[in-house]
């Protein structure tokens, strides 16, 4: 039986910071700045702790208790909440009825007609050699040849407008063929490649042979799409122990389409069971539904056709169902008091450890290097050997560092290392151009480095806000979103730098455990500074207090909290008001910035204390479990206790952004390691024997959080212990 929490009371008036953490005075906050890259090579790579990234305080002074987070994947269930407030569930695996015989007939008719007139039209655009190539290619297709039909590549063409005209010719006249652009024989030219449309199912056996270097073709769906359908198929993606990009990559590979054909509102944690909405361009539901029997750890369903694709940030939040196992406390009253306090008062809205990466080099360290304009240093930080990786990755990194052989390194480097492979491929074409290599990293991935550094500053500022002024009431100089008449009176400060768009602030793909990025829902809300009049009228409460993510269009608090941003950035050799380079995407002064609430209460909060004896039995029901009750389905996989070990082999920059919960090892210097170990709260309760058949306690929680809020920070407030994966692994041993 769920016990419901109350979400109408004011936050608790108590607060405290971890006793053993560094003092929050200005001098100590800047005592350990991010080390410049020149010292990275000598660092001993160890686990980053919460104190390293400014996670220092709690709201309540209640004692914590022992509990194990994510002993099983099903102990952490995430269901997306769409923009209408609906919780997204997988309820059906079946495709809706589809009748597209007319489409297939049209394709067949095209293959049986004579194309002499189209060839003559093409002659006015292309040279004679290309005309002959195309004519032979069409004859091979229409002849019904049993031979594999390979694509043809037309003559090099450096005129982009002419290439566009060629592409349009095929779209308008030869719709059973599709084209794309590939590199020409020299750096200044490109070639158009022509192949048979994937919509031709009769020739589908040939499509598996199509390659584009080491990537599939960019085939975004059938060009013979029924006019009465929306251009996008929307479906619900259910996954276990998979991050969003990994799951869509597998589905895309099976469909023969690029990952960029998919749209989603945000990524979900890898070490979990999650359900979210996804769109794909011009694909039939029956094709995706047929994959369910082949997919491992993934199911798709609840199909419908829509006009628009999903974009990052198009969600309200996420619904979490979390089980903490092996709970040990002084009494059940302690557990009850802590759970009710979380429901009533919430938690400090820190960016969780996941935000700062899952590799041995924290992402905010790389972000600081980029902000300083140290391109070579940043590139080396990403490419150099590091601790905690699989042997095959370590060998590839070491090989590159010793030899500089890019081709040899690419052969050894696993394909999931997206950032590293993109950089190396760019460096192969443009040796020594480290800035260009960094820009070759997919945008959502490379921007996370800078956003991570913004988050690092924000966390420290939030800790100072709580330490100096508490968590009970607003104080002079606080920032809040304006209400009522204040919103009309507040002036919007002119931007110091114009952006071409707001994507730096709102389309940055901050891919974390719950959403992917901060929603732009409040981007038009005006922010004001609290005055004595505001305090006397009581119009604003502690729940209204926000702090800025640094940028050119934000203001800072008019109290001591503002100093934290500038002092810490200065120690790292970074100015928040001036840029040392002109690369906008790696400059805080060219980013708009945003605001984030300091305190967050869980929504629709419920909790229950359970008793169990078998640690291998699930204590929460997943969407697949619910479907199986009404209709037999193939299991997603045989689930085993995670013991905190799954996914350790995938230490890479893609997972740093898309699967932050799969944390592994991080880097600090030796002195910081010593301080951080002291900072971990002592364990006052003996953990239970996980293999014991004695009854054990589990605390089950369910709540909703807005996008960009971290469920792990809510758990931290409850347990008063570290949320790092490394720490919870020790509890599983």
C-alpha positions as CSV (number, residue, x, y, z in Angstrom):
1,X,0.0,0.0,0.0
2,X,1.5,3.3,-1.1
3,X,1.8,6.0,1.5
4,X,1.3,9.4,0.0
5,X,3.6,12.3,0.7
6,X,2.4,15.9,1.2
7,X,3.6,18.5,-1.2
8,X,2.0,21.7,0.1
9,X,4.2,22.6,3.0
10,X,7.2,24.9,3.0
11,X,10.7,23.5,2.8
12,X,12.2,22.5,6.1
13,X,13.9,25.3,8.0
14,X,16.8,23.1,8.8
15,X,19.9,22.6,6.6
16,X,23.4,21.3,7.0
17,X,26.4,20.6,5.0
18,X,28.6,17.5,5.3
19,X,30.8,18.1,8.3
20,X,33.9,16.8,6.8
21,X,33.7,18.6,3.5
22,X,35.9,21.6,2.8
23,X,34.7,24.8,4.4
24,X,32.4,26.8,2.2
25,X,34.3,30.1,2.8
26,X,35.3,31.9,-0.4
27,X,38.9,31.1,0.1
28,X,38.3,27.3,0.4
29,X,35.8,27.2,-2.4
30,X,38.5,28.3,-4.7
31,X,41.3,26.4,-3.0
32,X,41.1,23.5,-5.3
33,X,40.4,24.9,-8.8
34,X,40.2,22.6,-11.9
35,X,43.8,21.8,-12.8
36,X,44.9,22.9,-16.2
37,X,45.6,20.2,-18.8
38,X,49.3,20.5,-18.5
39,X,49.1,18.7,-15.2
40,X,46.5,16.0,-16.3
41,X,49.1,13.5,-17.5
42,X,50.6,13.2,-14.0
43,X,47.2,12.8,-12.2
44,X,46.3,9.5,-10.6
45,X,42.8,8.8,-11.9
46,X,40.4,8.1,-9.1
47,X,36.7,8.3,-8.4
48,X,35.2,11.8,-8.3
49,X,33.1,12.5,-5.3
50,X,30.1,14.8,-4.7
51,X,32.3,17.4,-2.9
52,X,34.5,17.7,-6.0
53,X,31.6,19.1,-8.0
54,X,30.0,21.2,-5.3
55,X,27.4,18.8,-3.9
56,X,27.8,19.6,-0.2
57,X,24.6,20.3,1.7
58,X,21.3,18.8,2.7
59,X,18.0,20.5,3.5
60,X,17.0,18.4,6.5
61,X,19.0,17.5,9.6
62,X,17.4,14.1,9.9
63,X,19.7,11.1,10.2
64,X,20.2,9.0,7.1
65,X,20.1,5.3,6.9
66,X,21.5,2.4,4.9
67,X,20.0,1.5,1.5
68,X,21.3,0.1,-1.8
69,X,20.4,1.9,-5.0
70,X,20.0,-0.1,-8.2
71,X,20.8,-3.5,-7.0
72,X,18.6,-4.6,-10.0
73,X,17.8,-2.6,-13.1
74,X,14.1,-2.9,-12.3
75,X,14.8,-1.1,-9.0
76,X,15.1,2.1,-11.0
77,X,12.1,2.6,-13.4
78,X,11.8,5.7,-15.5
79,X,8.6,6.7,-17.4
80,X,8.7,9.8,-19.5
81,X,5.9,12.4,-18.8
82,X,4.9,14.1,-22.1
83,X,4.0,17.7,-22.7
84,X,0.3,17.0,-21.8
85,X,1.2,15.6,-18.5
86,X,0.6,11.9,-19.5
87,X,3.0,9.3,-18.1
88,X,4.3,7.3,-21.0
89,X,3.9,3.5,-20.8
90,X,4.3,0.6,-23.2
91,X,0.9,-1.0,-23.4
92,X,0.9,-2.9,-26.7
93,X,3.5,-4.5,-29.0
94,X,1.2,-4.8,-32.0
95,X,1.4,-2.7,-35.1
96,X,-1.9,-1.1,-36.3
97,X,-3.4,-2.5,-39.5
98,X,-1.7,-1.1,-42.6
99,X,-2.7,-1.4,-46.3
100,X,0.1,-0.1,-48.5
101,X,-0.3,-2.4,-51.5
102,X,-0.9,0.7,-53.7
103,X,2.6,2.0,-52.8
104,X,4.3,-1.3,-53.7
105,X,2.4,-1.4,-56.9
106,X,3.6,2.0,-57.9
107,X,7.2,1.1,-57.3
108,X,6.8,-2.1,-59.4
109,X,5.2,0.0,-62.2
110,X,8.1,2.4,-62.2
111,X,10.6,-0.5,-62.5
112,X,8.7,-1.8,-65.6
113,X,8.5,1.4,-67.6
114,X,10.9,2.8,-70.2
115,X,13.1,5.6,-69.1
116,X,14.3,7.0,-72.4
117,X,12.8,10.4,-71.8
118,X,14.3,10.7,-68.3
119,X,17.7,9.8,-69.7
120,X,17.4,12.6,-72.2
121,X,16.5,15.0,-69.4
122,X,19.5,13.9,-67.5
123,X,21.7,14.5,-70.5
124,X,21.1,18.2,-70.1
125,X,22.6,18.1,-66.6
126,X,25.4,15.6,-66.7
127,X,28.3,14.6,-68.8
128,X,28.1,11.8,-71.3
129,X,30.0,9.4,-69.1
130,X,27.5,9.9,-66.3
131,X,24.6,9.5,-68.7
132,X,26.0,6.1,-69.8
133,X,26.5,5.1,-66.2
134,X,22.9,5.9,-65.2
135,X,21.4,4.2,-68.3
136,X,23.4,1.0,-67.6
137,X,22.4,1.2,-64.0
138,X,18.6,1.5,-64.8
139,X,18.9,-1.3,-67.3
140,X,20.4,-3.6,-64.7
141,X,17.6,-2.8,-62.3
142,X,14.7,-3.2,-64.8
143,X,16.1,-6.3,-66.4
144,X,15.4,-8.3,-63.2
145,X,19.1,-9.3,-62.9
146,X,19.8,-11.7,-60.1
147,X,23.2,-10.1,-59.6
148,X,23.8,-7.7,-56.6
149,X,23.0,-4.2,-57.7
150,X,25.8,-1.9,-56.5
151,X,25.5,1.9,-56.3
152,X,27.0,4.0,-58.9
153,X,29.1,7.1,-58.2
154,X,28.9,10.0,-60.7
155,X,31.8,12.3,-61.7
156,X,33.4,14.7,-59.2
157,X,31.5,18.0,-58.9
158,X,32.6,21.0,-56.9
159,X,29.5,23.1,-57.7
160,X,27.1,22.7,-54.8
161,X,24.2,24.3,-56.7
162,X,24.7,21.9,-59.6
163,X,24.8,18.9,-57.2
164,X,21.5,20.2,-55.7
165,X,19.9,20.3,-59.2
166,X,21.1,16.7,-59.8
167,X,19.6,15.5,-56.5
168,X,16.3,17.2,-57.4
169,X,16.3,15.5,-60.8
170,X,16.3,12.1,-59.2
171,X,13.6,13.1,-56.7
172,X,11.3,14.3,-59.4
173,X,12.0,11.9,-62.3
174,X,13.5,8.6,-60.9
175,X,11.8,8.1,-57.5
176,X,12.9,4.5,-57.3
177,X,16.4,5.8,-57.0
178,X,17.9,7.8,-54.1
179,X,21.0,9.9,-54.0
180,X,23.5,11.1,-51.4
181,X,26.8,13.0,-51.5
182,X,30.2,11.4,-50.8
183,X,33.8,12.8,-50.8
184,X,35.5,13.2,-54.2
185,X,39.0,12.4,-55.1
186,X,40.3,15.7,-53.7
187,X,39.3,18.0,-50.8
188,X,37.5,20.5,-53.0
189,X,35.1,18.1,-54.8
190,X,32.2,15.9,-54.0
191,X,30.5,13.1,-55.8
192,X,26.8,12.1,-56.1
193,X,26.1,8.4,-55.4
194,X,23.0,6.7,-56.8
195,X,21.4,3.6,-55.4
196,X,18.1,1.7,-55.5
197,X,15.5,3.0,-53.1
198,X,15.1,1.0,-49.9
199,X,11.3,1.1,-50.4
200,X,11.7,-1.5,-53.1
201,X,11.2,-4.6,-51.0
202,X,11.7,-7.0,-53.9
203,X,15.4,-5.8,-54.0
204,X,15.8,-5.6,-50.3
205,X,18.4,-8.4,-50.2
206,X,20.9,-6.0,-51.8
207,X,20.4,-3.2,-49.3
208,X,22.3,-5.0,-46.5
209,X,25.5,-4.6,-48.6
210,X,25.3,-0.8,-48.7
211,X,28.0,1.0,-46.8
212,X,29.2,4.5,-46.4
213,X,32.7,4.3,-45.1
214,X,32.0,2.7,-41.7
215,X,28.4,4.2,-41.4
216,X,25.1,3.2,-43.0
217,X,23.6,5.3,-45.7
218,X,21.5,8.3,-44.7
219,X,18.3,6.7,-46.0
220,X,15.5,8.5,-44.1
221,X,12.6,6.4,-45.3
222,X,10.5,5.7,-48.3
223,X,10.0,8.5,-50.8
224,X,6.7,6.8,-51.8
225,X,5.0,7.7,-48.5
226,X,1.1,7.6,-48.4
227,X,-0.2,11.2,-48.4
228,X,-2.8,10.5,-45.7
229,X,-0.2,9.5,-43.1
230,X,1.9,11.8,-41.1
231,X,5.6,11.8,-42.1
232,X,6.7,10.4,-38.7
233,X,6.0,7.1,-36.9
234,X,5.8,7.7,-33.2
235,X,6.3,4.8,-30.9
236,X,7.1,4.0,-27.3
237,X,10.6,2.6,-26.6
238,X,11.0,0.3,-23.6
239,X,14.6,-0.6,-22.7
240,X,16.6,-2.3,-20.0
241,X,20.3,-1.6,-19.3
242,X,20.5,0.4,-22.6
243,X,21.0,4.1,-23.0
244,X,18.7,5.8,-25.5
245,X,21.3,6.3,-28.3
246,X,22.5,2.7,-28.0
247,X,19.0,1.3,-28.3
248,X,18.1,3.5,-31.3
249,X,21.4,2.7,-32.9
250,X,20.5,-1.0,-32.8
251,X,17.0,-0.4,-34.1
252,X,18.4,1.9,-36.9
253,X,21.0,-0.8,-37.9
254,X,18.2,-3.4,-38.3
255,X,16.1,-0.9,-40.3
256,X,19.1,0.2,-42.4
257,X,18.7,3.9,-41.4
258,X,20.9,6.5,-39.7
259,X,20.4,7.2,-36.0
260,X,19.6,10.8,-36.9
261,X,16.3,9.6,-38.5
262,X,15.0,9.2,-34.9
263,X,13.7,12.0,-32.7
264,X,13.3,11.9,-28.9
265,X,12.6,14.3,-26.1
266,X,15.5,13.2,-23.8
267,X,17.7,10.3,-22.9
268,X,17.1,8.0,-20.0
269,X,19.5,6.4,-17.6
270,X,21.2,3.3,-18.9
271,X,21.2,1.4,-15.6
272,X,17.4,1.3,-15.4
273,X,14.2,0.1,-17.0
274,X,12.7,3.0,-18.9
275,X,9.9,3.9,-21.4
276,X,9.9,7.0,-23.6
277,X,8.5,8.3,-26.8
278,X,10.5,8.2,-30.1
279,X,9.7,9.3,-33.6
280,X,11.2,8.0,-36.9
281,X,10.9,9.4,-40.3
282,X,8.7,7.5,-42.8
283,X,8.9,4.0,-41.4
284,X,6.0,1.6,-41.2
285,X,4.9,0.3,-37.8
286,X,4.9,-3.2,-39.1
287,X,8.6,-3.0,-39.8
288,X,9.4,-1.9,-36.2
289,X,7.0,-4.3,-34.6
290,X,8.7,-7.2,-36.4
291,X,11.9,-6.4,-34.6
292,X,10.5,-7.2,-31.2
293,X,11.4,-10.9,-31.5
294,X,15.0,-10.0,-32.4
295,X,15.8,-7.2,-30.0
296,X,17.5,-7.9,-26.7
297,X,16.7,-5.6,-23.8
298,X,14.4,-3.5,-26.0
299,X,10.7,-3.5,-27.0
300,X,8.8,-1.1,-29.2
301,X,5.0,-0.5,-29.4
302,X,2.1,1.9,-29.1
303,X,2.6,3.0,-32.7
304,X,0.9,6.0,-34.4
305,X,1.6,8.3,-37.3
306,X,2.2,12.0,-36.5
307,X,3.1,15.1,-38.5
308,X,6.0,16.3,-36.5
309,X,9.1,14.6,-35.0
310,X,10.1,14.9,-31.4
311,X,12.8,17.4,-30.4
312,X,15.0,17.5,-27.3
313,X,13.2,19.1,-24.4
314,X,9.6,18.2,-25.5
315,X,8.6,16.7,-22.2
316,X,7.4,17.8,-18.8
317,X,9.5,15.5,-16.8
318,X,9.8,11.8,-15.7
319,X,8.0,9.5,-13.3
320,X,10.4,7.5,-11.2
321,X,9.7,4.2,-9.4
322,X,12.7,3.4,-7.2
323,X,13.4,0.6,-4.8
324,X,16.1,0.9,-2.1
325,X,17.1,-2.6,-0.9
326,X,18.8,-3.8,2.2
327,X,17.4,-0.9,4.2
328,X,18.8,-0.7,7.7
329,X,18.0,2.1,10.2
330,X,17.7,2.7,13.9
331,X,14.0,2.2,13.6
332,X,11.1,2.3,11.1
333,X,10.3,5.7,12.6
334,X,13.6,7.0,11.2
335,X,12.7,5.7,7.7
336,X,9.2,7.1,7.9
337,X,10.4,10.6,9.1
338,X,13.0,10.7,6.3
339,X,10.5,9.7,3.6
340,X,7.9,12.2,4.7
341,X,10.4,14.9,5.0
342,X,11.5,14.3,1.4
343,X,7.9,14.5,0.2
344,X,7.2,17.7,2.2
345,X,10.4,19.6,1.9
346,X,12.2,18.2,-1.2
347,X,15.9,18.4,-1.9
348,X,18.6,20.8,-3.1
349,X,18.3,20.7,-6.9
350,X,22.0,19.8,-7.6
351,X,23.3,18.6,-10.9
352,X,24.1,14.9,-10.0
353,X,27.4,13.2,-10.4
354,X,26.1,11.8,-13.7
355,X,26.4,15.3,-15.2
356,X,30.1,15.2,-14.9
357,X,30.9,12.1,-16.9
358,X,31.5,8.4,-16.6
359,X,35.1,8.4,-17.7
360,X,38.3,9.0,-15.7
361,X,38.5,12.5,-17.0
362,X,35.4,14.5,-15.7
363,X,33.6,16.4,-18.5
364,X,33.8,19.8,-16.6
365,X,37.6,19.5,-16.7
366,X,37.4,19.2,-20.5
367,X,34.9,22.1,-20.5
368,X,37.3,24.4,-18.7
369,X,40.0,23.6,-21.2
370,X,37.7,24.5,-24.1
371,X,36.7,27.7,-22.4
372,X,40.3,28.7,-22.2
373,X,40.8,28.0,-25.9
374,X,43.3,25.2,-25.4
375,X,42.3,23.1,-28.3
376,X,45.3,20.8,-28.5
377,X,45.1,20.2,-24.7
378,X,41.3,19.4,-24.9
379,X,41.8,17.1,-27.9
380,X,44.6,15.2,-26.0
381,X,42.5,15.0,-22.9
382,X,39.8,13.2,-24.9
383,X,42.2,10.9,-26.8
384,X,44.9,10.1,-24.3
385,X,45.0,6.8,-22.3
386,X,43.0,6.8,-19.0
387,X,42.3,4.5,-16.2
388,X,39.3,2.2,-15.8
389,X,38.8,1.3,-19.4
390,X,38.7,-2.1,-21.1
391,X,42.1,-3.4,-22.2
392,X,41.1,-3.1,-25.9
393,X,40.4,0.6,-25.5
394,X,43.5,1.3,-23.4
395,X,45.7,-0.4,-26.0
396,X,44.1,1.6,-28.8
397,X,44.7,4.9,-26.9
398,X,48.2,4.0,-26.0
399,X,49.0,2.9,-29.6
400,X,47.8,6.3,-30.9
401,X,49.8,8.2,-28.3
402,X,53.0,6.3,-29.1
403,X,52.7,6.1,-32.9
404,X,50.2,8.8,-34.1
405,X,48.9,6.2,-36.6
406,X,45.3,7.3,-37.1
407,X,44.3,4.4,-39.5
408,X,45.8,1.8,-37.2
409,X,44.1,3.4,-34.2
410,X,40.7,3.5,-35.9
411,X,41.0,-0.2,-36.7
412,X,41.5,-0.9,-33.0
413,X,39.1,1.7,-31.4
414,X,35.6,0.4,-30.8
415,X,32.9,2.1,-32.8
416,X,30.9,3.2,-29.7
417,X,33.7,5.7,-28.9
418,X,32.0,8.3,-31.0
419,X,33.9,11.4,-29.9
420,X,37.3,9.8,-30.3
421,X,36.6,8.3,-33.7
422,X,35.1,11.6,-35.1
423,X,38.2,13.5,-33.9
424,X,40.6,11.0,-35.4
425,X,38.8,10.9,-38.8
426,X,39.0,14.7,-38.9
427,X,42.7,14.8,-37.9
428,X,43.4,12.4,-40.7
429,X,42.0,14.9,-43.2
430,X,43.4,18.0,-41.4
431,X,46.5,17.0,-39.4
432,X,47.1,19.4,-36.5
433,X,43.7,21.2,-36.8
434,X,42.6,20.4,-33.2
435,X,39.8,22.9,-33.2
436,X,38.3,21.3,-36.3
437,X,38.7,17.9,-34.7
438,X,36.8,19.0,-31.6
439,X,34.0,20.4,-33.8
440,X,33.8,17.1,-35.6
441,X,32.3,15.6,-32.4
442,X,28.5,15.5,-32.6
443,X,27.1,18.8,-31.3
444,X,25.1,17.5,-28.4
445,X,28.2,15.6,-27.2
446,X,30.8,18.4,-27.5
447,X,28.5,21.0,-26.0
448,X,28.1,18.9,-22.9
449,X,31.7,19.7,-21.9
450,X,31.0,23.4,-21.5
451,X,27.6,22.8,-20.0
452,X,29.2,20.5,-17.5
453,X,31.5,23.4,-16.4
454,X,28.4,25.6,-16.0
455,X,26.9,23.0,-13.8
456,X,30.0,22.7,-11.7
457,X,29.8,26.5,-10.9
458,X,26.0,26.3,-10.3
459,X,26.4,23.4,-7.7
460,X,29.0,25.4,-5.7
461,X,26.8,28.5,-5.8
462,X,23.8,26.5,-4.6
463,X,25.9,25.1,-1.7
464,X,26.9,28.7,-0.7
465,X,23.3,29.8,-0.9
466,X,22.2,27.1,1.6
467,X,25.3,27.5,3.8
468,X,25.0,31.3,4.2
469,X,21.3,31.9,4.1
470,X,19.6,28.6,4.8
471,X,16.7,27.0,3.1
472,X,13.7,28.6,4.9
473,X,13.2,32.0,3.3
474,X,14.2,34.3,0.6
475,X,16.8,37.0,1.5
476,X,17.9,40.3,0.0
477,X,19.7,39.9,-3.3
478,X,18.1,36.5,-4.2
479,X,17.0,35.9,-7.7
480,X,13.4,34.8,-8.3
481,X,11.1,34.4,-11.3
482,X,8.8,37.5,-11.3
483,X,5.1,37.2,-10.5
484,X,2.1,39.3,-11.3
485,X,2.8,43.0,-11.4
486,X,6.5,42.5,-10.9
487,X,6.7,40.7,-14.2
488,X,5.4,43.8,-16.0
489,X,7.8,46.1,-14.2
490,X,10.9,44.0,-14.6
491,X,13.2,45.1,-17.3
492,X,14.8,42.6,-19.7
493,X,18.6,43.3,-19.8
494,X,20.0,43.7,-23.3
495,X,22.2,40.8,-24.3
496,X,25.9,41.4,-24.4
497,X,26.3,39.2,-27.4
498,X,23.7,38.2,-30.0
499,X,23.1,34.6,-30.7
500,X,21.7,33.3,-34.0
501,X,19.4,31.2,-31.9
502,X,18.7,30.0,-28.4
503,X,20.1,26.6,-29.1
504,X,23.2,27.2,-27.0
505,X,20.9,27.5,-23.9
506,X,18.1,25.2,-24.8
507,X,19.1,22.7,-27.5
508,X,22.3,21.6,-26.0
509,X,21.4,18.0,-25.5
510,X,22.4,17.8,-21.9
511,X,21.9,14.1,-21.8
512,X,21.5,12.9,-18.3
513,X,19.5,10.4,-16.2
514,X,16.2,11.9,-16.8
515,X,15.6,14.2,-19.7
516,X,18.4,15.3,-21.9
517,X,18.3,19.0,-21.1
518,X,16.7,21.9,-19.3
519,X,13.3,22.6,-20.7
520,X,12.7,26.0,-22.3
521,X,9.3,26.2,-20.5
522,X,10.5,29.1,-18.3
523,X,12.9,30.7,-20.7
524,X,10.5,33.7,-21.2
525,X,10.0,34.1,-17.4
526,X,11.6,37.3,-16.2
527,X,14.0,37.2,-13.3
528,X,14.2,39.9,-10.6
529,X,16.3,40.6,-7.6
530,X,14.6,40.3,-4.2
531,X,14.2,43.7,-2.4
532,X,13.3,44.7,1.1
533,X,9.7,45.4,-0.2
534,X,9.4,41.9,-1.6
535,X,10.4,40.4,1.8
536,X,7.9,42.6,3.7
537,X,5.0,41.7,1.4
538,X,5.8,38.0,1.4
539,X,5.1,37.5,-2.3
540,X,8.0,35.2,-2.8
541,X,9.0,32.0,-1.0
542,X,12.1,29.8,-0.9
543,X,10.6,27.7,-3.7
544,X,10.9,30.7,-6.1
545,X,14.6,31.1,-5.6
546,X,16.7,30.5,-8.7
547,X,20.4,30.6,-9.6
548,X,21.9,31.3,-13.0
549,X,23.8,29.0,-15.4
550,X,26.4,31.5,-16.6
551,X,25.9,33.2,-19.9
552,X,25.5,36.6,-21.6
553,X,21.8,37.1,-20.9
554,X,21.6,36.3,-17.2
555,X,22.0,38.4,-14.1
556,X,23.7,37.2,-10.9
557,X,22.3,37.4,-7.3
558,X,23.0,40.7,-5.5
559,X,24.6,39.0,-2.5
560,X,27.7,37.0,-1.7
561,X,26.6,34.0,-3.8
562,X,27.5,35.9,-7.0
563,X,31.2,36.0,-5.9
564,X,31.4,32.2,-6.1
565,X,30.9,32.1,-9.8
566,X,33.5,34.6,-10.6
567,X,36.1,33.6,-8.0
568,X,36.0,29.9,-9.0
569,X,36.1,30.7,-12.7
570,X,39.0,33.0,-12.2
571,X,41.0,30.3,-10.4
572,X,40.4,28.1,-13.4
573,X,41.7,30.8,-15.7
574,X,38.3,31.6,-17.1
575,X,36.4,34.9,-17.4
576,X,32.6,34.9,-17.3
577,X,32.5,38.3,-19.0
578,X,35.2,38.2,-21.6
579,X,36.3,35.4,-24.0
580,X,39.9,34.7,-24.9
581,X,38.9,33.3,-28.3
582,X,36.1,33.8,-30.9
583,X,34.7,30.3,-31.1
584,X,31.1,31.0,-29.9
585,X,30.1,27.5,-29.0
586,X,33.0,27.2,-26.6
587,X,32.5,30.5,-25.0
588,X,30.2,31.2,-22.0
589,X,30.0,34.9,-23.0
590,X,28.4,33.8,-26.3
591,X,25.9,31.6,-24.7
592,X,22.5,33.0,-23.5
593,X,22.6,31.2,-20.1
594,X,19.5,30.1,-18.1
595,X,18.2,29.7,-14.6
596,X,17.5,26.8,-12.4
597,X,15.5,26.5,-9.2
598,X,17.6,25.9,-6.1
599,X,15.0,23.7,-4.3
600,X,12.8,21.0,-5.8
601,X,10.0,19.0,-4.2
602,X,8.9,15.6,-5.7
603,X,5.5,15.7,-7.3
604,X,2.8,13.1,-6.5
605,X,5.1,11.5,-4.0
606,X,4.4,8.0,-2.7
607,X,6.4,5.6,-0.6
608,X,6.0,2.2,1.0
609,X,8.2,0.0,3.2
610,X,8.4,-3.6,2.0
611,X,9.7,-6.8,3.3
612,X,11.5,-9.5,1.1
613,X,13.7,-12.5,1.5
614,X,14.8,-13.3,-2.1
615,X,17.0,-10.5,-3.5
616,X,16.5,-11.9,-7.0
617,X,12.8,-11.2,-7.1
618,X,11.6,-7.9,-8.6
619,X,9.8,-5.6,-6.2
620,X,8.4,-3.3,-9.0
621,X,6.3,-4.1,-12.0
622,X,7.6,-2.9,-15.4
623,X,5.5,-2.2,-18.4
624,X,6.5,-5.6,-19.9
625,X,5.4,-7.3,-16.7
626,X,2.0,-5.6,-17.1
627,X,1.6,-6.6,-20.7
628,X,2.6,-10.2,-19.9
629,X,-0.4,-10.5,-17.6
630,X,-2.8,-10.0,-20.4
631,X,-0.8,-11.4,-23.3
632,X,2.3,-13.7,-23.4
633,X,5.3,-11.8,-24.7
634,X,8.9,-12.9,-25.3
635,X,10.9,-11.7,-22.2
636,X,13.1,-8.7,-22.7
637,X,16.0,-10.7,-21.2
638,X,16.8,-12.8,-18.2
639,X,17.4,-10.2,-15.6
640,X,20.2,-10.7,-13.1
641,X,21.1,-8.6,-10.1
642,X,23.4,-5.9,-11.4
643,X,25.7,-5.8,-8.4
644,X,26.9,-2.6,-9.9
645,X,29.0,-4.3,-12.6
646,X,27.0,-4.2,-15.8
647,X,28.2,-1.8,-18.4
648,X,31.7,-1.3,-17.0
649,X,33.2,-2.1,-20.3
650,X,31.6,0.9,-22.0
651,X,33.7,3.8,-20.7
652,X,33.5,6.3,-23.4
653,X,32.4,9.9,-24.1
654,X,29.1,8.9,-25.6
655,X,28.1,7.2,-22.4
656,X,29.4,10.2,-20.4
657,X,26.5,12.1,-21.9
658,X,23.9,9.6,-22.6
659,X,24.3,7.2,-19.7
660,X,25.6,9.3,-16.8
661,X,24.3,6.8,-14.2
662,X,26.8,4.2,-15.5
663,X,29.6,5.9,-13.6
664,X,33.0,4.4,-13.3
665,X,36.2,6.1,-12.4
666,X,37.1,9.8,-12.4
667,X,40.2,11.9,-12.0
668,X,41.4,14.1,-9.2
669,X,44.9,14.7,-7.9
670,X,46.3,12.8,-5.0
671,X,45.6,15.5,-2.4
672,X,41.9,15.8,-3.6
673,X,41.5,12.1,-3.2
674,X,42.5,12.3,0.4
675,X,40.1,15.1,1.2
676,X,37.3,13.4,-0.8
677,X,37.5,10.2,1.1
678,X,37.1,12.0,4.3
679,X,34.1,13.7,2.9
680,X,32.2,10.5,2.4
681,X,29.7,10.1,5.3
682,X,30.6,7.2,7.7
683,X,28.4,4.2,7.6
684,X,26.7,3.7,11.0
685,X,24.7,0.6,10.1
686,X,26.0,-2.8,9.1
687,X,24.8,-3.7,5.6
688,X,22.7,-6.9,5.4
689,X,24.0,-10.0,3.8
690,X,22.6,-9.9,0.2
691,X,22.5,-13.7,-0.1
692,X,20.8,-14.1,3.2
693,X,17.3,-15.6,3.2
694,X,16.5,-13.6,6.3
695,X,13.7,-11.0,5.8
696,X,15.1,-7.7,4.7
697,X,13.5,-4.2,4.3
698,X,13.1,-2.3,1.1
699,X,11.9,1.3,0.6
700,X,9.8,1.8,-2.5
701,X,9.4,5.3,-3.8
702,X,7.4,6.8,-6.7
703,X,7.5,10.4,-7.7
704,X,7.6,12.8,-10.7
705,X,10.3,15.4,-11.3
706,X,10.5,18.1,-13.9
707,X,13.0,17.7,-16.7
708,X,16.6,18.3,-15.8
709,X,16.1,17.3,-12.1
710,X,18.1,14.4,-10.8
711,X,16.3,11.6,-9.0
712,X,19.7,10.6,-7.4
713,X,19.8,13.9,-5.6
714,X,16.4,13.1,-4.0
715,X,17.8,9.8,-2.9
716,X,20.9,11.5,-1.5
717,X,18.7,13.8,0.7
718,X,16.9,10.7,1.9
719,X,19.9,8.4,2.7
720,X,22.4,11.2,3.6
721,X,25.0,9.1,1.7
722,X,26.9,9.4,-1.6
723,X,25.0,8.6,-4.8
724,X,28.1,7.5,-6.7
725,X,27.9,4.2,-8.4
726,X,31.3,3.3,-7.0
727,X,30.0,3.8,-3.5
728,X,26.9,1.7,-4.0
729,X,28.9,-1.0,-5.6
730,X,30.7,-1.5,-2.3
731,X,27.3,-2.0,-0.7
732,X,26.6,-4.9,-3.1
733,X,29.8,-6.7,-2.2
